[in-house]
Amino acid sequence: MKKIFLTTTFIFLSILTFSCPICGCGGTNTYFGLFPNFRNGFMGVRYNYAHYHTRLFSDPAQFSINDYNTMELWGGANIGSRWQVMAFIPYYLNKQTDDDGTSTKNGIGDVTIIGQYKVFTKTSLSNNHAMVQQQLWLGGGVKLATGTFNPDVVNNDITVADVNAQLGTGSTDFILTSMYNIKINDFGFNASANYKINASNNEGYKFGNKFSSNLIAFYQVNLNKKIIVPNAGIGYENVGKNSMQKAGVPFTKSSLATALAGVEISFPRLSIGLNAQMPLKQNFADGQTKMSIKAMAHVTFTL
């Protein structure tokens, strides 16, 4: 793909957790899913995986297969009865195979810190005596420019692969979060929506703002000292067009709808979770890039 220059194809998906070679799906993995049960705090490791395939309409001989692996330390703590703080520290092991060969890039990426405020929590009995529990959280956070972003953007020989190899976006960005939970006896719903506001980095590149949301249904099964929570739902994300020196970058606006399913298993001090997301409808780079799967697994200790 060395014939494709940065001036016309400086386009890529978020370096934080998921990327692809020609689309521009915007920054930060803001998928929270179902949190582990905890009273004071939690700490653990999450593994994220995503697979994308690109083939250019203008030249089908030029292709790219991208596998993005992220090992992520994550943790959270309650502060008082209404505040919660969380942090995410990713380490990337990314691989790209294209018509020029195979390249890899490993290293620490951009750190994200989120703070949330519990607007209300309510427990009541329905008319048929079912226990109804509700919570609403609102918050926000910041994505720090801790990962490296150092391509020579004025060099016309810079390729898409060179840009995708970066471990950070080079900008400090802001995130707005919301999460609502309702549980009726052992059945419940988790709904979340997040909006990421991106800034320009020192190279004058700005990723499009990103909206993402999930609606997850779950059922809690209590077995002796463990709790099993199968869950399924849908996800949606929409990303605005990227810009370079305030000029829009082609093919970077995108949208994605997914079906997701997983399971959470909780012990008194340990939680294990798995989930996978498959595309229902997607539009990356006007159809030139396709996402095959996203997946996540975690092992988390409650404090």
C-alpha positions as a Markdown table, in Angstrom:
| # | Residue | x | y | z |
|---|---|---|---|---|
| 1 | Met | 0.0 | 0.0 | 0.0 |
| 2 | Lys | 3.0 | 2.3 | -0.3 |
| 3 | Lys | 1.3 | 4.1 | -3.2 |
| 4 | Ile | -1.3 | 5.5 | -0.9 |
| 5 | Phe | -0.1 | 8.7 | 0.6 |
| 6 | Leu | -1.0 | 10.5 | 3.8 |
| 7 | Thr | -2.3 | 13.5 | 2.0 |
| 8 | Thr | -5.2 | 11.5 | 0.6 |
| 9 | Thr | -5.6 | 8.6 | 3.1 |
| 10 | Phe | -4.6 | 9.8 | 6.5 |
| 11 | Ile | -7.5 | 7.9 | 7.9 |
| 12 | Phe | -7.7 | 5.3 | 10.6 |
| 13 | Leu | -9.9 | 4.0 | 13.3 |
| 14 | Ser | -9.3 | 4.8 | 17.0 |
| 15 | Ile | -5.9 | 3.8 | 18.1 |
| 16 | Leu | -7.3 | 3.3 | 21.6 |
| 17 | Thr | -8.4 | -0.3 | 21.5 |
| 18 | Phe | -9.6 | -0.7 | 17.9 |
| 19 | Ser | -8.2 | 0.5 | 14.6 |
| 20 | Cys | -8.5 | -0.2 | 10.9 |
| 21 | Pro | -6.4 | 1.0 | 7.9 |
| 22 | Ile | -8.7 | 3.3 | 6.0 |
| 23 | Cys | -11.8 | 4.0 | 8.0 |
| 24 | Gly | -12.0 | 6.7 | 10.8 |
| 25 | Cys | -14.2 | 5.4 | 13.5 |
| 26 | Gly | -13.0 | 7.8 | 16.2 |
| 27 | Gly | -11.3 | 7.4 | 19.5 |
| 28 | Thr | -11.5 | 5.5 | 22.8 |
| 29 | Asn | -13.0 | 2.2 | 23.7 |
| 30 | Thr | -16.0 | 3.4 | 25.8 |
| 31 | Tyr | -17.7 | 0.0 | 26.0 |
| 32 | Phe | -18.3 | -0.7 | 29.7 |
| 33 | Gly | -20.8 | -3.5 | 29.6 |
| 34 | Leu | -21.8 | -5.0 | 32.9 |
| 35 | Phe | -19.6 | -4.0 | 35.8 |
| 36 | Pro | -18.4 | -6.6 | 38.3 |
| 37 | Asn | -20.3 | -6.5 | 41.6 |
| 38 | Phe | -18.3 | -4.5 | 44.2 |
| 39 | Arg | -18.8 | -2.3 | 47.3 |
| 40 | Asn | -15.5 | -0.5 | 47.6 |
| 41 | Gly | -13.6 | -1.0 | 44.4 |
| 42 | Phe | -12.2 | -3.4 | 41.8 |
| 43 | Met | -9.1 | -4.1 | 39.8 |
| 44 | Gly | -8.4 | -6.4 | 36.9 |
| 45 | Val | -7.3 | -7.1 | 33.4 |
| 46 | Arg | -9.4 | -6.9 | 30.2 |
| 47 | Tyr | -8.4 | -8.4 | 26.9 |
| 48 | Asn | -10.0 | -6.8 | 23.8 |
| 49 | Tyr | -9.8 | -8.1 | 20.2 |
| 50 | Ala | -11.0 | -6.7 | 16.9 |
| 51 | His | -10.6 | -7.9 | 13.3 |
| 52 | Tyr | -11.0 | -5.7 | 10.2 |
| 53 | His | -10.4 | -6.3 | 6.5 |
| 54 | Thr | -10.0 | -3.6 | 3.9 |
| 55 | Arg | -9.8 | -3.8 | 0.1 |
| 56 | Leu | -9.8 | -0.7 | -2.0 |
| 57 | Phe | -12.5 | -0.3 | -4.7 |
| 58 | Ser | -10.1 | 1.7 | -6.9 |
| 59 | Asp | -7.4 | -1.0 | -6.8 |
| 60 | Pro | -8.5 | -4.4 | -5.4 |
| 61 | Ala | -4.9 | -5.6 | -5.3 |
| 62 | Gln | -4.3 | -3.3 | -2.3 |
| 63 | Phe | -5.7 | -4.8 | 0.8 |
| 64 | Ser | -5.1 | -4.9 | 4.6 |
| 65 | Ile | -6.0 | -7.3 | 7.3 |
| 66 | Asn | -5.8 | -5.8 | 10.8 |
| 67 | Asp | -5.8 | -7.7 | 14.1 |
| 68 | Tyr | -5.9 | -5.5 | 17.2 |
| 69 | Asn | -5.1 | -7.0 | 20.6 |
| 70 | Thr | -5.2 | -5.0 | 23.7 |
| 71 | Met | -4.3 | -6.0 | 27.3 |
| 72 | Glu | -5.9 | -3.4 | 29.5 |
| 73 | Leu | -5.5 | -2.8 | 33.2 |
| 74 | Trp | -8.8 | -1.4 | 34.6 |
| 75 | Gly | -10.0 | -0.5 | 38.0 |
| 76 | Gly | -12.5 | 1.5 | 39.9 |
| 77 | Ala | -13.3 | 2.8 | 43.4 |
| 78 | Asn | -16.4 | 4.2 | 45.1 |
| 79 | Ile | -15.9 | 7.5 | 46.9 |
| 80 | Gly | -18.6 | 8.0 | 49.5 |
| 81 | Ser | -22.1 | 6.8 | 48.6 |
| 82 | Arg | -22.5 | 8.6 | 45.2 |
| 83 | Trp | -19.1 | 9.0 | 43.4 |
| 84 | Gln | -17.2 | 6.4 | 41.4 |
| 85 | Val | -13.8 | 6.8 | 39.7 |
| 86 | Met | -12.4 | 4.4 | 37.0 |
| 87 | Ala | -9.2 | 4.2 | 35.0 |
| 88 | Phe | -8.2 | 2.2 | 31.9 |
| 89 | Ile | -4.5 | 1.7 | 30.9 |
| 90 | Pro | -4.1 | -0.2 | 27.6 |
| 91 | Tyr | -1.2 | -2.1 | 26.2 |
| 92 | Tyr | -1.4 | -2.8 | 22.4 |
| 93 | Leu | -0.2 | -5.8 | 20.4 |
| 94 | Asn | -1.3 | -4.8 | 16.9 |
| 95 | Lys | -0.7 | -6.7 | 13.7 |
| 96 | Gln | -1.3 | -5.6 | 10.1 |
| 97 | Thr | -0.9 | -7.7 | 7.0 |
| 98 | Asp | -1.2 | -6.1 | 3.6 |
| 99 | Asp | 0.1 | -6.3 | 0.1 |
| 100 | Asp | 3.5 | -5.0 | 1.3 |
| 101 | Gly | 3.9 | -7.6 | 4.1 |
| 102 | Thr | 3.3 | -7.8 | 7.8 |
| 103 | Ser | 4.0 | -5.2 | 10.5 |
| 104 | Thr | 3.5 | -5.1 | 14.2 |
| 105 | Lys | 3.5 | -2.4 | 16.9 |
| 106 | Asn | 3.4 | -3.0 | 20.7 |
| 107 | Gly | 3.3 | -0.6 | 23.6 |
| 108 | Ile | 1.3 | 1.5 | 26.1 |
| 109 | Gly | -1.5 | 3.5 | 24.6 |
| 110 | Asp | -3.6 | 6.4 | 25.8 |
| 111 | Val | -4.9 | 6.3 | 29.4 |
| 112 | Thr | -8.5 | 7.1 | 30.1 |
| 113 | Ile | -9.9 | 8.3 | 33.5 |
| 114 | Ile | -13.7 | 8.4 | 34.1 |
| 115 | Gly | -15.7 | 9.9 | 37.0 |
| 116 | Gln | -19.4 | 9.1 | 37.6 |
| 117 | Tyr | -22.0 | 10.5 | 39.9 |
| 118 | Lys | -25.0 | 8.4 | 41.1 |
| 119 | Val | -28.0 | 10.6 | 40.4 |
| 120 | Phe | -30.4 | 8.3 | 42.2 |
| 121 | Thr | -30.8 | 4.7 | 43.4 |
| 122 | Lys | -34.3 | 3.4 | 44.1 |
| 123 | Thr | -35.7 | 0.1 | 45.4 |
| 124 | Ser | -39.5 | -0.6 | 45.4 |
| 125 | Leu | -42.1 | -3.3 | 45.1 |
| 126 | Ser | -44.3 | -3.6 | 42.0 |
| 127 | Asn | -48.0 | -4.4 | 42.1 |
| 128 | Asn | -47.2 | -8.1 | 41.8 |
| 129 | His | -44.6 | -7.8 | 44.6 |
| 130 | Ala | -41.6 | -8.1 | 42.4 |
| 131 | Met | -38.4 | -6.3 | 43.7 |
| 132 | Val | -37.5 | -3.4 | 41.4 |
| 133 | Gln | -34.1 | -1.8 | 41.7 |
| 134 | Gln | -33.0 | 1.2 | 39.6 |
| 135 | Gln | -29.8 | 3.3 | 39.3 |
| 136 | Leu | -28.8 | 6.3 | 37.2 |
| 137 | Trp | -25.2 | 7.4 | 36.8 |
| 138 | Leu | -23.9 | 10.5 | 34.9 |
| 139 | Gly | -20.3 | 11.4 | 34.5 |
| 140 | Gly | -17.4 | 12.4 | 32.3 |
| 141 | Gly | -13.7 | 11.9 | 31.9 |
| 142 | Val | -10.5 | 12.5 | 30.0 |
| 143 | Lys | -8.4 | 10.5 | 27.6 |
| 144 | Leu | -4.7 | 11.5 | 28.1 |
| 145 | Ala | -2.1 | 11.7 | 25.3 |
| 146 | Thr | 0.1 | 9.1 | 26.9 |
| 147 | Gly | 0.6 | 6.9 | 23.9 |
| 148 | Thr | 3.2 | 7.8 | 21.2 |
| 149 | Phe | 2.0 | 9.6 | 18.0 |
| 150 | Asn | 5.0 | 10.7 | 15.9 |
| 151 | Pro | 4.5 | 10.2 | 12.2 |
| 152 | Asp | 6.1 | 12.9 | 9.9 |
| 153 | Val | 2.8 | 14.1 | 8.5 |
| 154 | Val | 4.4 | 16.5 | 6.0 |
| 155 | Asn | 6.2 | 13.6 | 4.4 |
| 156 | Asn | 4.1 | 12.4 | 1.4 |
| 157 | Asp | 5.7 | 8.9 | 1.6 |
| 158 | Ile | 4.0 | 8.3 | 4.9 |
| 159 | Thr | 1.5 | 5.4 | 4.4 |
| 160 | Val | -1.7 | 4.4 | 6.1 |
| 161 | Ala | 0.2 | 1.5 | 7.7 |
| 162 | Asp | 2.7 | 4.0 | 9.2 |
| 163 | Val | -0.1 | 6.0 | 10.7 |
| 164 | Asn | -2.0 | 3.0 | 12.1 |
| 165 | Ala | 1.1 | 1.8 | 13.8 |
| 166 | Gln | 1.0 | 4.7 | 16.3 |
| 167 | Leu | 0.1 | 3.8 | 19.9 |
| 168 | Gly | -1.8 | 7.0 | 20.7 |
| 169 | Thr | -3.8 | 9.8 | 19.0 |
| 170 | Gly | -1.6 | 12.7 | 20.2 |
| 171 | Ser | -4.5 | 14.6 | 21.7 |
| 172 | Thr | -6.2 | 15.1 | 25.1 |
| 173 | Asp | -9.9 | 14.3 | 24.6 |
| 174 | Phe | -13.1 | 14.5 | 26.8 |
| 175 | Ile | -15.8 | 11.9 | 27.4 |
| 176 | Leu | -19.4 | 12.3 | 28.6 |
| 177 | Thr | -21.0 | 9.1 | 30.1 |
| 178 | Ser | -24.4 | 7.9 | 31.3 |
| 179 | Met | -25.6 | 4.6 | 32.5 |
| 180 | Tyr | -29.0 | 3.4 | 33.7 |
| 181 | Asn | -29.7 | 0.0 | 35.3 |
| 182 | Ile | -33.1 | -1.5 | 36.2 |
| 183 | Lys | -33.5 | -5.0 | 37.7 |
| 184 | Ile | -36.8 | -6.7 | 38.4 |
| 185 | Asn | -36.1 | -9.7 | 40.7 |
| 186 | Asp | -33.4 | -11.5 | 38.7 |
| 187 | Phe | -34.0 | -10.0 | 35.3 |
| 188 | Gly | -32.7 | -6.6 | 34.2 |
| 189 | Phe | -31.5 | -4.1 | 31.6 |
| 190 | Asn | -28.3 | -2.1 | 31.4 |
| 191 | Ala | -28.4 | 1.0 | 29.1 |
| 192 | Ser | -25.4 | 3.2 | 28.5 |
| 193 | Ala | -24.6 | 6.1 | 26.2 |
| 194 | Asn | -21.2 | 7.9 | 25.8 |
| 195 | Tyr | -20.0 | 10.8 | 23.7 |
| 196 | Lys | -16.4 | 11.5 | 23.1 |
| 197 | Ile | -15.2 | 15.1 | 22.2 |
| 198 | Asn | -11.9 | 15.0 | 20.4 |
| 199 | Ala | -9.3 | 17.8 | 20.1 |
| 200 | Ser | -6.7 | 18.4 | 17.5 |
| 201 | Asn | -3.2 | 17.0 | 18.2 |
| 202 | Asn | 0.1 | 18.8 | 17.6 |
| 203 | Glu | 0.1 | 17.7 | 14.0 |
| 204 | Gly | -3.2 | 19.4 | 13.3 |
| 205 | Tyr | -5.2 | 16.2 | 13.0 |
| 206 | Lys | -8.5 | 15.8 | 14.8 |
| 207 | Phe | -10.6 | 12.6 | 15.0 |
| 208 | Gly | -14.3 | 12.9 | 14.6 |
| 209 | Asn | -16.4 | 13.0 | 17.7 |
| 210 | Lys | -17.9 | 9.6 | 18.6 |
| 211 | Phe | -21.3 | 8.6 | 20.0 |
| 212 | Ser | -21.7 | 5.1 | 21.3 |
| 213 | Ser | -24.5 | 3.3 | 23.1 |
| 214 | Asn | -25.5 | -0.2 | 24.3 |
| 215 | Leu | -28.6 | -1.9 | 25.6 |
| 216 | Ile | -28.0 | -5.1 | 27.4 |
| 217 | Ala | -30.6 | -7.5 | 28.9 |
| 218 | Phe | -29.4 | -9.9 | 31.6 |
| 219 | Tyr | -30.6 | -12.6 | 33.9 |
| 220 | Gln | -29.0 | -13.4 | 37.3 |
| 221 | Val | -28.7 | -17.0 | 38.4 |
| 222 | Asn | -27.6 | -17.6 | 42.0 |
| 223 | Leu | -25.7 | -20.9 | 42.6 |
| 224 | Asn | -24.3 | -21.4 | 46.1 |
| 225 | Lys | -21.4 | -18.9 | 46.4 |
| 226 | Lys | -21.3 | -17.8 | 42.7 |
| 227 | Ile | -23.6 | -15.7 | 40.5 |
| 228 | Ile | -23.9 | -16.4 | 36.7 |
| 229 | Val | -25.3 | -13.6 | 34.6 |
| 230 | Pro | -25.9 | -14.4 | 30.9 |
| 231 | Asn | -26.5 | -11.3 | 28.8 |
| 232 | Ala | -27.3 | -10.2 | 25.3 |
| 233 | Gly | -28.1 | -6.9 | 23.6 |
| 234 | Ile | -27.3 | -4.5 | 20.8 |
| 235 | Gly | -24.7 | -1.7 | 20.4 |
| 236 | Tyr | -24.5 | 1.3 | 18.1 |
| 237 | Glu | -21.8 | 3.8 | 17.4 |
| 238 | Asn | -21.6 | 6.8 | 15.1 |
| 239 | Val | -18.4 | 8.8 | 14.3 |
| 240 | Gly | -18.1 | 12.2 | 12.7 |
| 241 | Lys | -15.6 | 13.0 | 9.9 |
| 242 | Asn | -12.0 | 13.4 | 10.8 |
| 243 | Ser | -10.1 | 16.6 | 9.8 |
| 244 | Met | -6.5 | 17.6 | 9.0 |
| 245 | Gln | -5.8 | 21.3 | 9.5 |
| 246 | Lys | -9.6 | 21.8 | 9.8 |
| 247 | Ala | -10.2 | 20.2 | 6.4 |
| 248 | Gly | -12.4 | 17.1 | 6.3 |
| 249 | Val | -10.7 | 13.8 | 5.6 |
| 250 | Pro | -12.6 | 11.6 | 3.1 |
| 251 | Phe | -14.0 | 8.2 | 4.1 |
| 252 | Thr | -13.7 | 8.8 | 7.9 |
| 253 | Lys | -17.3 | 9.2 | 8.9 |
| 254 | Ser | -18.7 | 5.8 | 10.0 |
| 255 | Ser | -21.4 | 4.0 | 11.7 |
| 256 | Leu | -21.8 | 0.5 | 13.2 |
| 257 | Ala | -24.6 | -1.6 | 14.8 |
| 258 | Thr | -23.8 | -4.8 | 16.5 |
| 259 | Ala | -25.4 | -7.7 | 18.3 |
| 260 | Leu | -23.6 | -8.8 | 21.4 |
| 261 | Ala | -23.8 | -11.7 | 23.8 |
| 262 | Gly | -21.8 | -12.7 | 26.9 |
| 263 | Val | -21.7 | -14.1 | 30.4 |
| 264 | Glu | -20.4 | -12.8 | 33.7 |
| 265 | Ile | -19.5 | -15.2 | 36.6 |
| 266 | Ser | -19.0 | -13.7 | 40.0 |
| 267 | Phe | -17.5 | -15.3 | 43.1 |
| 268 | Pro | -17.1 | -13.6 | 46.5 |
| 269 | Arg | -13.9 | -11.8 | 45.5 |
| 270 | Leu | -13.5 | -12.7 | 41.8 |
| 271 | Ser | -15.4 | -11.9 | 38.6 |
| 272 | Ile | -14.8 | -13.4 | 35.1 |
| 273 | Gly | -16.5 | -12.2 | 32.0 |
| 274 | Leu | -16.7 | -12.9 | 28.3 |
| 275 | Asn | -18.6 | -11.2 | 25.4 |
| 276 | Ala | -18.5 | -11.0 | 21.6 |
| 277 | Gln | -20.0 | -8.4 | 19.2 |
| 278 | Met | -20.9 | -9.2 | 15.6 |
| 279 | Pro | -21.9 | -6.6 | 13.0 |
| 280 | Leu | -25.5 | -6.2 | 12.1 |
| 281 | Lys | -25.0 | -3.1 | 9.9 |
| 282 | Gln | -21.8 | -1.2 | 9.2 |
| 283 | Asn | -20.4 | 1.6 | 7.0 |
| 284 | Phe | -16.6 | 2.1 | 7.1 |
| 285 | Ala | -14.8 | 3.9 | 4.3 |
| 286 | Asp | -17.9 | 3.7 | 2.1 |
| 287 | Gly | -17.9 | 0.0 | 2.3 |
| 288 | Gln | -14.2 | -0.6 | 1.7 |
| 289 | Thr | -13.5 | -1.8 | 5.3 |
| 290 | Lys | -15.5 | -4.6 | 7.0 |
| 291 | Met | -15.4 | -5.4 | 10.7 |
| 292 | Ser | -15.7 | -9.2 | 11.4 |
| 293 | Ile | -15.8 | -9.4 | 15.2 |
| 294 | Lys | -15.0 | -7.6 | 18.4 |
| 295 | Ala | -14.5 | -9.6 | 21.6 |
| 296 | Met | -13.7 | -9.0 | 25.3 |
| 297 | Ala | -12.7 | -11.1 | 28.3 |
| 298 | His | -11.8 | -10.0 | 31.8 |
| 299 | Val | -10.6 | -11.2 | 35.1 |
| 300 | Thr | -11.4 | -8.8 | 37.9 |
| 301 | Phe | -10.8 | -8.8 | 41.7 |
| 302 | Thr | -13.2 | -6.9 | 43.9 |
| 303 | Leu | -11.8 | -5.0 | 46.9 |
